[in-house]
Amino acid sequence: MTKPQSDSTIAQAYQKGDQVKLILDKELGPDNHLHGRTGEIIDVDFDDAASVTGDSEDNFIYTVKLDNGDVPDIHFRRHDLKKVEE
């Protein structure tokens, strides 16, 4: 039996406290210096970016506190992050 789409989206969303690695465009993005850094999700916000992209995961906006204590003045989307297994 398959799960409904909403359960799948919830299961894939990251939560506060999750440890993540930043996966950013290493050549083109202005935030590429953060690529490969690790940290903890400290806030999750929402918008309606999915109305443009068609991907419901794009509605989640993550704030990450890096392991060195810095909190970049940018927010990340699901595709910018990879969960670090503890």
PDB file of N, CA, C and O in Angstrom, chain B, residues numbered from 101:
ATOM      1  N   MET B 101       0.847  -1.179   0.000  1.00  0.00           N
ATOM      2  CA  MET B 101       0.000   0.000   0.000  1.00  0.00           C
ATOM      3  C   MET B 101       0.892   1.241   0.000  1.00  0.00           C
ATOM      4  O   MET B 101       1.865   1.295   0.751  1.00  0.00           O
ATOM      5  N   THR B 102       0.579   2.229  -0.823  1.00  0.00           N
ATOM      6  CA  THR B 102       1.367   3.458  -0.890  1.00  0.00           C
ATOM      7  C   THR B 102       0.804   4.504   0.047  1.00  0.00           C
ATOM      8  O   THR B 102      -0.392   4.531   0.338  1.00  0.00           O
ATOM      9  N   LYS B 103       1.686   5.357   0.510  1.00  0.00           N
ATOM     10  CA  LYS B 103       1.268   6.448   1.395  1.00  0.00           C
ATOM     11  C   LYS B 103       0.669   7.577   0.576  1.00  0.00           C
ATOM     12  O   LYS B 103       1.070   7.784  -0.570  1.00  0.00           O
ATOM     13  N   PRO B 104      -0.273   8.306   1.133  1.00  0.00           N
ATOM     14  CA  PRO B 104      -0.793   9.496   0.442  1.00  0.00           C
ATOM     15  C   PRO B 104       0.318  10.523   0.250  1.00  0.00           C
ATOM     16  O   PRO B 104       1.288  10.532   1.007  1.00  0.00           O
ATOM     17  N   GLN B 105       0.188  11.382  -0.747  1.00  0.00           N
ATOM     18  CA  GLN B 105       1.208  12.386  -1.061  1.00  0.00           C
ATOM     19  C   GLN B 105       1.537  13.263   0.142  1.00  0.00           C
ATOM     20  O   GLN B 105       2.705  13.575   0.374  1.00  0.00           O
ATOM     21  N   SER B 106       0.534  13.662   0.902  1.00  0.00           N
ATOM     22  CA  SER B 106       0.789  14.559   2.036  1.00  0.00           C
ATOM     23  C   SER B 106       1.686  13.891   3.077  1.00  0.00           C
ATOM     24  O   SER B 106       2.561  14.550   3.638  1.00  0.00           O
ATOM     25  N   ASP B 107       1.490  12.601   3.348  1.00  0.00           N
ATOM     26  CA  ASP B 107       2.341  11.894   4.296  1.00  0.00           C
ATOM     27  C   ASP B 107       3.773  11.818   3.772  1.00  0.00           C
ATOM     28  O   ASP B 107       4.723  11.954   4.543  1.00  0.00           O
ATOM     29  N   SER B 108       3.929  11.605   2.484  1.00  0.00           N
ATOM     30  CA  SER B 108       5.253  11.536   1.876  1.00  0.00           C
ATOM     31  C   SER B 108       5.982  12.866   2.026  1.00  0.00           C
ATOM     32  O   SER B 108       7.165  12.886   2.364  1.00  0.00           O
ATOM     33  N   THR B 109       5.299  13.961   1.782  1.00  0.00           N
ATOM     34  CA  THR B 109       5.902  15.281   1.896  1.00  0.00           C
ATOM     35  C   THR B 109       6.314  15.561   3.342  1.00  0.00           C
ATOM     36  O   THR B 109       7.401  16.083   3.588  1.00  0.00           O
ATOM     37  N   ILE B 110       5.458  15.216   4.285  1.00  0.00           N
ATOM     38  CA  ILE B 110       5.771  15.442   5.688  1.00  0.00           C
ATOM     39  C   ILE B 110       6.978  14.600   6.102  1.00  0.00           C
ATOM     40  O   ILE B 110       7.847  15.077   6.832  1.00  0.00           O
ATOM     41  N   ALA B 111       7.034  13.365   5.645  1.00  0.00           N
ATOM     42  CA  ALA B 111       8.133  12.480   5.999  1.00  0.00           C
ATOM     43  C   ALA B 111       9.462  13.001   5.465  1.00  0.00           C
ATOM     44  O   ALA B 111      10.502  12.760   6.079  1.00  0.00           O
ATOM     45  N   GLN B 112       9.454  13.703   4.344  1.00  0.00           N
ATOM     46  CA  GLN B 112      10.681  14.172   3.727  1.00  0.00           C
ATOM     47  C   GLN B 112      11.101  15.556   4.217  1.00  0.00           C
ATOM     48  O   GLN B 112      12.239  15.966   3.993  1.00  0.00           O
ATOM     49  N   ALA B 113      10.213  16.272   4.875  1.00  0.00           N
ATOM     50  CA  ALA B 113      10.549  17.608   5.361  1.00  0.00           C
ATOM     51  C   ALA B 113      11.505  17.504   6.539  1.00  0.00           C
ATOM     52  O   ALA B 113      11.383  16.611   7.378  1.00  0.00           O
ATOM     53  N   TYR B 114      12.453  18.424   6.590  1.00  0.00           N
ATOM     54  CA  TYR B 114      13.367  18.469   7.715  1.00  0.00           C
ATOM     55  C   TYR B 114      12.716  19.213   8.873  1.00  0.00           C
ATOM     56  O   TYR B 114      11.768  19.975   8.685  1.00  0.00           O
ATOM     57  N   GLN B 115      13.239  18.980  10.068  1.00  0.00           N
ATOM     58  CA  GLN B 115      12.682  19.592  11.268  1.00  0.00           C
ATOM     59  C   GLN B 115      13.782  20.302  12.051  1.00  0.00           C
ATOM     60  O   GLN B 115      14.971  20.059  11.842  1.00  0.00           O
ATOM     61  N   LYS B 116      13.359  21.188  12.963  1.00  0.00           N
ATOM     62  CA  LYS B 116      14.322  21.826  13.861  1.00  0.00           C
ATOM     63  C   LYS B 116      15.108  20.753  14.574  1.00  0.00           C
ATOM     64  O   LYS B 116      14.557  19.740  15.006  1.00  0.00           O
ATOM     65  N   GLY B 117      16.401  20.984  14.695  1.00  0.00           N
ATOM     66  CA  GLY B 117      17.265  20.041  15.383  1.00  0.00           C
ATOM     67  C   GLY B 117      17.944  19.040  14.469  1.00  0.00           C
ATOM     68  O   GLY B 117      18.903  18.386  14.878  1.00  0.00           O
ATOM     69  N   ASP B 118      17.466  18.907  13.233  1.00  0.00           N
ATOM     70  CA  ASP B 118      18.111  17.991  12.294  1.00  0.00           C
ATOM     71  C   ASP B 118      19.504  18.504  11.934  1.00  0.00           C
ATOM     72  O   ASP B 118      19.700  19.702  11.729  1.00  0.00           O
ATOM     73  N   GLN B 119      20.455  17.596  11.862  1.00  0.00           N
ATOM     74  CA  GLN B 119      21.816  17.916  11.439  1.00  0.00           C
ATOM     75  C   GLN B 119      21.877  17.766   9.918  1.00  0.00           C
ATOM     76  O   GLN B 119      21.475  16.735   9.378  1.00  0.00           O
ATOM     77  N   VAL B 120      22.375  18.787   9.231  1.00  0.00           N
ATOM     78  CA  VAL B 120      22.390  18.781   7.775  1.00  0.00           C
ATOM     79  C   VAL B 120      23.733  19.242   7.224  1.00  0.00           C
ATOM     80  O   VAL B 120      24.519  19.898   7.907  1.00  0.00           O
ATOM     81  N   LYS B 121      23.968  18.881   5.976  1.00  0.00           N
ATOM     82  CA  LYS B 121      25.123  19.345   5.217  1.00  0.00           C
ATOM     83  C   LYS B 121      24.592  20.205   4.082  1.00  0.00           C
ATOM     84  O   LYS B 121      23.612  19.839   3.433  1.00  0.00           O
ATOM     85  N   LEU B 122      25.233  21.351   3.834  1.00  0.00           N
ATOM     86  CA  LEU B 122      24.803  22.241   2.770  1.00  0.00           C
ATOM     87  C   LEU B 122      25.325  21.733   1.426  1.00  0.00           C
ATOM     88  O   LEU B 122      26.521  21.492   1.263  1.00  0.00           O
ATOM     89  N   ILE B 123      24.424  21.578   0.482  1.00  0.00           N
ATOM     90  CA  ILE B 123      24.754  21.119  -0.864  1.00  0.00           C
ATOM     91  C   ILE B 123      24.375  22.255  -1.810  1.00  0.00           C
ATOM     92  O   ILE B 123      23.217  22.387  -2.206  1.00  0.00           O
ATOM     93  N   LEU B 124      25.358  23.067  -2.163  1.00  0.00           N
ATOM     94  CA  LEU B 124      25.098  24.267  -2.958  1.00  0.00           C
ATOM     95  C   LEU B 124      25.872  24.208  -4.264  1.00  0.00           C
ATOM     96  O   LEU B 124      26.846  23.464  -4.381  1.00  0.00           O
ATOM     97  N   ASP B 125      25.444  24.988  -5.241  1.00  0.00           N
ATOM     98  CA  ASP B 125      26.131  25.062  -6.527  1.00  0.00           C
ATOM     99  C   ASP B 125      27.530  25.601  -6.282  1.00  0.00           C
ATOM    100  O   ASP B 125      27.692  26.759  -5.896  1.00  0.00           O
ATOM    101  N   LYS B 126      28.539  24.773  -6.502  1.00  0.00           N
ATOM    102  CA  LYS B 126      29.915  25.146  -6.165  1.00  0.00           C
ATOM    103  C   LYS B 126      30.515  26.174  -7.109  1.00  0.00           C
ATOM    104  O   LYS B 126      31.548  26.761  -6.788  1.00  0.00           O
ATOM    105  N   GLU B 127      29.899  26.413  -8.269  1.00  0.00           N
ATOM    106  CA  GLU B 127      30.499  27.333  -9.233  1.00  0.00           C
ATOM    107  C   GLU B 127      29.717  28.628  -9.425  1.00  0.00           C
ATOM    108  O   GLU B 127      30.322  29.682  -9.624  1.00  0.00           O
ATOM    109  N   LEU B 128      28.400  28.574  -9.371  1.00  0.00           N
ATOM    110  CA  LEU B 128      27.604  29.721  -9.790  1.00  0.00           C
ATOM    111  C   LEU B 128      27.006  30.559  -8.670  1.00  0.00           C
ATOM    112  O   LEU B 128      26.851  31.769  -8.832  1.00  0.00           O
ATOM    113  N   GLY B 129      26.669  29.956  -7.549  1.00  0.00           N
ATOM    114  CA  GLY B 129      25.923  30.676  -6.528  1.00  0.00           C
ATOM    115  C   GLY B 129      26.769  31.614  -5.693  1.00  0.00           C
ATOM    116  O   GLY B 129      27.950  31.356  -5.465  1.00  0.00           O
ATOM    117  N   PRO B 130      26.165  32.712  -5.231  1.00  0.00           N
ATOM    118  CA  PRO B 130      26.889  33.653  -4.373  1.00  0.00           C
ATOM    119  C   PRO B 130      27.178  33.081  -2.984  1.00  0.00           C
ATOM    120  O   PRO B 130      28.011  33.607  -2.246  1.00  0.00           O
ATOM    121  N   ASP B 131      26.477  31.996  -2.641  1.00  0.00           N
ATOM    122  CA  ASP B 131      26.673  31.362  -1.339  1.00  0.00           C
ATOM    123  C   ASP B 131      27.497  30.081  -1.451  1.00  0.00           C
ATOM    124  O   ASP B 131      27.496  29.259  -0.535  1.00  0.00           O
ATOM    125  N   ASN B 132      28.202  29.910  -2.573  1.00  0.00           N
ATOM    126  CA  ASN B 132      28.943  28.674  -2.809  1.00  0.00           C
ATOM    127  C   ASN B 132      30.050  28.422  -1.784  1.00  0.00           C
ATOM    128  O   ASN B 132      30.485  27.283  -1.612  1.00  0.00           O
ATOM    129  N   HIS B 133      30.504  29.464  -1.110  1.00  0.00           N
ATOM    130  CA  HIS B 133      31.532  29.280  -0.074  1.00  0.00           C
ATOM    131  C   HIS B 133      31.011  28.456   1.111  1.00  0.00           C
ATOM    132  O   HIS B 133      31.796  27.985   1.934  1.00  0.00           O
ATOM    133  N   LEU B 134      29.706  28.288   1.193  1.00  0.00           N
ATOM    134  CA  LEU B 134      29.108  27.504   2.271  1.00  0.00           C
ATOM    135  C   LEU B 134      28.955  26.028   1.900  1.00  0.00           C
ATOM    136  O   LEU B 134      28.601  25.212   2.751  1.00  0.00           O
ATOM    137  N   HIS B 135      29.217  25.681   0.647  1.00  0.00           N
ATOM    138  CA  HIS B 135      29.048  24.300   0.189  1.00  0.00           C
ATOM    139  C   HIS B 135      29.873  23.343   1.045  1.00  0.00           C
ATOM    140  O   HIS B 135      31.059  23.570   1.285  1.00  0.00           O
ATOM    141  N   GLY B 136      29.231  22.278   1.498  1.00  0.00           N
ATOM    142  CA  GLY B 136      29.913  21.254   2.285  1.00  0.00           C
ATOM    143  C   GLY B 136      29.921  21.510   3.779  1.00  0.00           C
ATOM    144  O   GLY B 136      30.286  20.629   4.557  1.00  0.00           O
ATOM    145  N   ARG B 137      29.520  22.712   4.192  1.00  0.00           N
ATOM    146  CA  ARG B 137      29.483  23.025   5.633  1.00  0.00           C
ATOM    147  C   ARG B 137      28.336  22.259   6.284  1.00  0.00           C
ATOM    148  O   ARG B 137      27.349  21.929   5.626  1.00  0.00           O
ATOM    149  N   THR B 138      28.468  21.983   7.553  1.00  0.00           N
ATOM    150  CA  THR B 138      27.431  21.268   8.288  1.00  0.00           C
ATOM    151  C   THR B 138      26.901  22.128   9.419  1.00  0.00           C
ATOM    152  O   THR B 138      27.566  23.053   9.886  1.00  0.00           O
ATOM    153  N   GLY B 139      25.687  21.805   9.850  1.00  0.00           N
ATOM    154  CA  GLY B 139      25.075  22.546  10.931  1.00  0.00           C
ATOM    155  C   GLY B 139      23.742  21.951  11.325  1.00  0.00           C
ATOM    156  O   GLY B 139      23.403  20.829  10.950  1.00  0.00           O
ATOM    157  N   GLU B 140      22.997  22.724  12.088  1.00  0.00           N
ATOM    158  CA  GLU B 140      21.711  22.287  12.634  1.00  0.00           C
ATOM    159  C   GLU B 140      20.607  23.223  12.167  1.00  0.00           C
ATOM    160  O   GLU B 140      20.778  24.442  12.155  1.00  0.00           O
ATOM    161  N   ILE B 141      19.481  22.649  11.785  1.00  0.00           N
ATOM    162  CA  ILE B 141      18.318  23.466  11.424  1.00  0.00           C
ATOM    163  C   ILE B 141      17.767  24.081  12.709  1.00  0.00           C
ATOM    164  O   ILE B 141      17.433  23.365  13.653  1.00  0.00           O
ATOM    165  N   ILE B 142      17.675  25.419  12.738  1.00  0.00           N
ATOM    166  CA  ILE B 142      17.179  26.099  13.939  1.00  0.00           C
ATOM    167  C   ILE B 142      15.821  26.748  13.723  1.00  0.00           C
ATOM    168  O   ILE B 142      15.187  27.188  14.682  1.00  0.00           O
ATOM    169  N   ASP B 143      15.359  26.814  12.463  1.00  0.00           N
ATOM    170  CA  ASP B 143      14.044  27.380  12.200  1.00  0.00           C
ATOM    171  C   ASP B 143      13.531  26.857  10.862  1.00  0.00           C
ATOM    172  O   ASP B 143      14.299  26.640   9.924  1.00  0.00           O
ATOM    173  N   VAL B 144      12.223  26.663  10.798  1.00  0.00           N
ATOM    174  CA  VAL B 144      11.572  26.249   9.562  1.00  0.00           C
ATOM    175  C   VAL B 144      10.417  27.216   9.318  1.00  0.00           C
ATOM    176  O   VAL B 144       9.561  27.417  10.179  1.00  0.00           O
ATOM    177  N   ASP B 145      10.412  27.804   8.134  1.00  0.00           N
ATOM    178  CA  ASP B 145       9.352  28.731   7.763  1.00  0.00           C
ATOM    179  C   ASP B 145       8.714  28.222   6.473  1.00  0.00           C
ATOM    180  O   ASP B 145       9.186  27.249   5.887  1.00  0.00           O
ATOM    181  N   PHE B 146       7.656  28.871   6.039  1.00  0.00           N
ATOM    182  CA  PHE B 146       6.924  28.407   4.872  1.00  0.00           C
ATOM    183  C   PHE B 146       6.570  29.576   3.965  1.00  0.00           C
ATOM    184  O   PHE B 146       6.379  30.702   4.425  1.00  0.00           O
ATOM    185  N   ASP B 147       6.486  29.291   2.669  1.00  0.00           N
ATOM    186  CA  ASP B 147       5.917  30.237   1.714  1.00  0.00           C
ATOM    187  C   ASP B 147       5.196  29.426   0.651  1.00  0.00           C
ATOM    188  O   ASP B 147       4.957  28.234   0.847  1.00  0.00           O
ATOM    189  N   ASP B 148       4.849  30.038  -0.460  1.00  0.00           N
ATOM    190  CA  ASP B 148       4.119  29.302  -1.495  1.00  0.00           C
ATOM    191  C   ASP B 148       4.937  29.170  -2.779  1.00  0.00           C
ATOM    192  O   ASP B 148       4.398  29.288  -3.879  1.00  0.00           O
ATOM    193  N   ALA B 149       6.250  28.924  -2.633  1.00  0.00           N
ATOM    194  CA  ALA B 149       7.122  28.766  -3.799  1.00  0.00           C
ATOM    195  C   ALA B 149       6.665  27.623  -4.700  1.00  0.00           C
ATOM    196  O   ALA B 149       6.950  27.633  -5.897  1.00  0.00           O
ATOM    197  N   ALA B 150       5.968  26.648  -4.148  1.00  0.00           N
ATOM    198  CA  ALA B 150       5.492  25.521  -4.950  1.00  0.00           C
ATOM    199  C   ALA B 150       4.518  25.967  -6.032  1.00  0.00           C
ATOM    200  O   ALA B 150       4.360  25.286  -7.045  1.00  0.00           O
ATOM    201  N   SER B 151       3.870  27.094  -5.827  1.00  0.00           N
ATOM    202  CA  SER B 151       2.959  27.597  -6.863  1.00  0.00           C
ATOM    203  C   SER B 151       3.725  27.993  -8.119  1.00  0.00           C
ATOM    204  O   SER B 151       3.151  28.056  -9.207  1.00  0.00           O
ATOM    205  N   VAL B 152       5.018  28.258  -7.970  1.00  0.00           N
ATOM    206  CA  VAL B 152       5.874  28.588  -9.112  1.00  0.00           C
ATOM    207  C   VAL B 152       6.621  27.355  -9.604  1.00  0.00           C
ATOM    208  O   VAL B 152       6.707  27.119 -10.809  1.00  0.00           O
ATOM    209  N   THR B 153       7.168  26.558  -8.663  1.00  0.00           N
ATOM    210  CA  THR B 153       8.030  25.436  -9.042  1.00  0.00           C
ATOM    211  C   THR B 153       7.269  24.135  -9.281  1.00  0.00           C
ATOM    212  O   THR B 153       7.747  23.260 -10.003  1.00  0.00           O
ATOM    213  N   GLY B 154       6.088  24.005  -8.678  1.00  0.00           N
ATOM    214  CA  GLY B 154       5.334  22.764  -8.787  1.00  0.00           C
ATOM    215  C   GLY B 154       5.801  21.688  -7.826  1.00  0.00           C
ATOM    216  O   GLY B 154       5.295  20.568  -7.875  1.00  0.00           O
ATOM    217  N   ASP B 155       6.758  21.995  -6.948  1.00  0.00           N
ATOM    218  CA  ASP B 155       7.303  21.026  -5.994  1.00  0.00           C
ATOM    219  C   ASP B 155       6.934  21.470  -4.577  1.00  0.00           C
ATOM    220  O   ASP B 155       7.406  22.507  -4.110  1.00  0.00           O
ATOM    221  N   SER B 156       6.097  20.695  -3.896  1.00  0.00           N
ATOM    222  CA  SER B 156       5.622  21.086  -2.563  1.00  0.00           C
ATOM    223  C   SER B 156       6.761  21.232  -1.552  1.00  0.00           C
ATOM    224  O   SER B 156       6.611  21.961  -0.571  1.00  0.00           O
ATOM    225  N   GLU B 157       7.896  20.557  -1.764  1.00  0.00           N
ATOM    226  CA  GLU B 157       9.029  20.683  -0.844  1.00  0.00           C
ATOM    227  C   GLU B 157       9.636  22.084  -0.890  1.00  0.00           C
ATOM    228  O   GLU B 157      10.323  22.490   0.047  1.00  0.00           O
ATOM    229  N   ASP B 158       9.390  22.825  -1.970  1.00  0.00           N
ATOM    230  CA  ASP B 158       9.918  24.184  -2.079  1.00  0.00           C
ATOM    231  C   ASP B 158       9.209  25.165  -1.152  1.00  0.00           C
ATOM    232  O   ASP B 158       9.660  26.301  -1.008  1.00  0.00           O
ATOM    233  N   ASN B 159       8.115  24.756  -0.523  1.00  0.00           N
ATOM    234  CA  ASN B 159       7.407  25.620   0.421  1.00  0.00           C
ATOM    235  C   ASN B 159       8.139  25.763   1.749  1.00  0.00           C
ATOM    236  O   ASN B 159       7.844  26.675   2.522  1.00  0.00           O
ATOM    237  N   PHE B 160       9.085  24.876   2.021  1.00  0.00           N
ATOM    238  CA  PHE B 160       9.826  24.912   3.283  1.00  0.00           C
ATOM    239  C   PHE B 160      11.078  25.760   3.128  1.00  0.00           C
ATOM    240  O   PHE B 160      11.825  25.609   2.161  1.00  0.00           O
ATOM    241  N   ILE B 161      11.305  26.655   4.089  1.00  0.00           N
ATOM    242  CA  ILE B 161      12.486  27.516   4.122  1.00  0.00           C
ATOM    243  C   ILE B 161      13.206  27.218   5.439  1.00  0.00           C
ATOM    244  O   ILE B 161      12.610  27.295   6.513  1.00  0.00           O
ATOM    245  N   TYR B 162      14.494  26.878   5.343  1.00  0.00           N
ATOM    246  CA  TYR B 162      15.247  26.457   6.521  1.00  0.00           C
ATOM    247  C   TYR B 162      16.320  27.471   6.892  1.00  0.00           C
ATOM    248  O   TYR B 162      17.019  27.999   6.027  1.00  0.00           O
ATOM    249  N   THR B 163      16.441  27.734   8.190  1.00  0.00           N
ATOM    250  CA  THR B 163      17.545  28.514   8.730  1.00  0.00           C
ATOM    251  C   THR B 163      18.493  27.532   9.403  1.00  0.00           C
ATOM    252  O   THR B 163      18.075  26.699  10.207  1.00  0.00           O
ATOM    253  N   VAL B 164      19.778  27.639   9.064  1.00  0.00           N
ATOM    254  CA  VAL B 164      20.766  26.689   9.564  1.00  0.00           C
ATOM    255  C   VAL B 164      21.826  27.424  10.375  1.00  0.00           C
ATOM    256  O   VAL B 164      22.381  28.432   9.936  1.00  0.00           O
ATOM    257  N   LYS B 165      22.097  26.894  11.574  1.00  0.00           N
ATOM    258  CA  LYS B 165      23.213  27.376  12.383  1.00  0.00           C
ATOM    259  C   LYS B 165      24.382  26.447  12.114  1.00  0.00           C
ATOM    260  O   LYS B 165      24.314  25.252  12.403  1.00  0.00           O
ATOM    261  N   LEU B 166      25.454  26.995  11.562  1.00  0.00           N
ATOM    262  CA  LEU B 166      26.621  26.196  11.215  1.00  0.00           C
ATOM    263  C   LEU B 166      27.330  25.695  12.471  1.00  0.00           C
ATOM    264  O   LEU B 166      27.162  26.241  13.562  1.00  0.00           O
ATOM    265  N   ASP B 167      28.118  24.654  12.291  1.00  0.00           N
ATOM    266  CA  ASP B 167      28.835  24.069  13.433  1.00  0.00           C
ATOM    267  C   ASP B 167      29.759  25.060  14.126  1.00  0.00           C
ATOM    268  O   ASP B 167      30.049  24.901  15.312  1.00  0.00           O
ATOM    269  N   ASN B 168      30.232  26.093  13.403  1.00  0.00           N
ATOM    270  CA  ASN B 168      31.102  27.088  14.028  1.00  0.00           C
ATOM    271  C   ASN B 168      30.306  28.176  14.761  1.00  0.00           C
ATOM    272  O   ASN B 168      30.897  29.112  15.301  1.00  0.00           O
ATOM    273  N   GLY B 169      28.968  28.061  14.782  1.00  0.00           N
ATOM    274  CA  GLY B 169      28.118  29.005  15.496  1.00  0.00           C
ATOM    275  C   GLY B 169      27.526  30.095  14.623  1.00  0.00           C
ATOM    276  O   GLY B 169      26.608  30.796  15.050  1.00  0.00           O
ATOM    277  N   ASP B 170      28.034  30.253  13.401  1.00  0.00           N
ATOM    278  CA  ASP B 170      27.499  31.269  12.490  1.00  0.00           C
ATOM    279  C   ASP B 170      26.126  30.864  11.961  1.00  0.00           C
ATOM    280  O   ASP B 170      25.852  29.685  11.740  1.00  0.00           O
ATOM    281  N   VAL B 171      25.267  31.870  11.763  1.00  0.00           N
ATOM    282  CA  VAL B 171      23.977  31.672  11.108  1.00  0.00           C
ATOM    283  C   VAL B 171      24.002  32.530   9.848  1.00  0.00           C
ATOM    284  O   VAL B 171      23.869  33.750   9.934  1.00  0.00           O
ATOM    285  N   PRO B 172      24.171  31.904   8.668  1.00  0.00           N
ATOM    286  CA  PRO B 172      24.221  32.685   7.427  1.00  0.00           C
ATOM    287  C   PRO B 172      22.954  33.513   7.250  1.00  0.00           C
ATOM    288  O   PRO B 172      21.863  33.088   7.630  1.00  0.00           O
ATOM    289  N   ASP B 173      23.109  34.692   6.672  1.00  0.00           N
ATOM    290  CA  ASP B 173      21.985  35.599   6.455  1.00  0.00           C
ATOM    291  C   ASP B 173      21.221  35.220   5.183  1.00  0.00           C
ATOM    292  O   ASP B 173      20.728  36.083   4.458  1.00  0.00           O
ATOM    293  N   ILE B 174      21.136  33.932   4.933  1.00  0.00           N
ATOM    294  CA  ILE B 174      20.357  33.411   3.806  1.00  0.00           C
ATOM    295  C   ILE B 174      19.582  32.205   4.315  1.00  0.00           C
ATOM    296  O   ILE B 174      19.938  31.603   5.328  1.00  0.00           O
ATOM    297  N   HIS B 175      18.524  31.865   3.603  1.00  0.00           N
ATOM    298  CA  HIS B 175      17.724  30.702   3.961  1.00  0.00           C
ATOM    299  C   HIS B 175      17.879  29.650   2.879  1.00  0.00           C
ATOM    300  O   HIS B 175      18.189  29.960   1.729  1.00  0.00           O
ATOM    301  N   PHE B 176      17.659  28.411   3.264  1.00  0.00           N
ATOM    302  CA  PHE B 176      17.887  27.288   2.371  1.00  0.00           C
ATOM    303  C   PHE B 176      16.589  26.569   2.066  1.00  0.00           C
ATOM    304  O   PHE B 176      15.649  26.593   2.861  1.00  0.00           O
ATOM    305  N   ARG B 177      16.547  25.932   0.913  1.00  0.00           N
ATOM    306  CA  ARG B 177      15.418  25.090   0.513  1.00  0.00           C
ATOM    307  C   ARG B 177      15.837  23.633   0.675  1.00  0.00           C
ATOM    308  O   ARG B 177      17.012  23.335   0.887  1.00  0.00           O
ATOM    309  N   ARG B 178      14.882  22.748   0.576  1.00  0.00           N
ATOM    310  CA  ARG B 178      15.115  21.305   0.765  1.00  0.00           C
ATOM    311  C   ARG B 178      16.250  20.798  -0.123  1.00  0.00           C
ATOM    312  O   ARG B 178      17.069  19.996   0.326  1.00  0.00           O
ATOM    313  N   HIS B 179      16.310  21.253  -1.376  1.00  0.00           N
ATOM    314  CA  HIS B 179      17.321  20.747  -2.300  1.00  0.00           C
ATOM    315  C   HIS B 179      18.735  21.263  -1.968  1.00  0.00           C
ATOM    316  O   HIS B 179      19.712  20.793  -2.552  1.00  0.00           O
ATOM    317  N   ASP B 180      18.849  22.221  -1.036  1.00  0.00           N
ATOM    318  CA  ASP B 180      20.149  22.736  -0.614  1.00  0.00           C
ATOM    319  C   ASP B 180      20.748  21.926   0.534  1.00  0.00           C
ATOM    320  O   ASP B 180      21.888  22.166   0.931  1.00  0.00           O
ATOM    321  N   LEU B 181      19.988  20.971   1.068  1.00  0.00           N
ATOM    322  CA  LEU B 181      20.382  20.296   2.288  1.00  0.00           C
ATOM    323  C   LEU B 181      20.413  18.785   2.113  1.00  0.00           C
ATOM    324  O   LEU B 181      19.659  18.216   1.324  1.00  0.00           O
ATOM    325  N   LYS B 182      21.298  18.153   2.866  1.00  0.00           N
ATOM    326  CA  LYS B 182      21.342  16.707   2.949  1.00  0.00           C
ATOM    327  C   LYS B 182      21.437  16.348   4.423  1.00  0.00           C
ATOM    328  O   LYS B 182      22.304  16.863   5.130  1.00  0.00           O
ATOM    329  N   LYS B 183      20.566  15.479   4.891  1.00  0.00           N
ATOM    330  CA  LYS B 183      20.573  15.114   6.297  1.00  0.00           C
ATOM    331  C   LYS B 183      21.845  14.338   6.639  1.00  0.00           C
ATOM    332  O   LYS B 183      22.268  13.452   5.897  1.00  0.00           O
ATOM    333  N   VAL B 184      22.438  14.685   7.763  1.00  0.00           N
ATOM    334  CA  VAL B 184      23.626  13.996   8.256  1.00  0.00           C
ATOM    335  C   VAL B 184      23.141  12.958   9.265  1.00  0.00           C
ATOM    336  O   VAL B 184      22.523  13.293  10.276  1.00  0.00           O
ATOM    337  N   GLU B 185      23.430  11.713   8.975  1.00  0.00           N
ATOM    338  CA  GLU B 185      23.013  10.633   9.883  1.00  0.00           C
ATOM    339  C   GLU B 185      23.943  10.623  11.081  1.00  0.00           C
ATOM    340  O   GLU B 185      25.165  10.653  10.935  1.00  0.00           O
ATOM    341  N   GLU B 186      23.357  10.579  12.259  1.00  0.00           N
ATOM    342  CA  GLU B 186      24.157  10.628  13.492  1.00  0.00           C
ATOM    343  C   GLU B 186      24.595   9.253  13.910  1.00  0.00           C
ATOM    344  O   GLU B 186      25.276   9.104  14.924  1.00  0.00           O
TER     345      GLU B 186
END
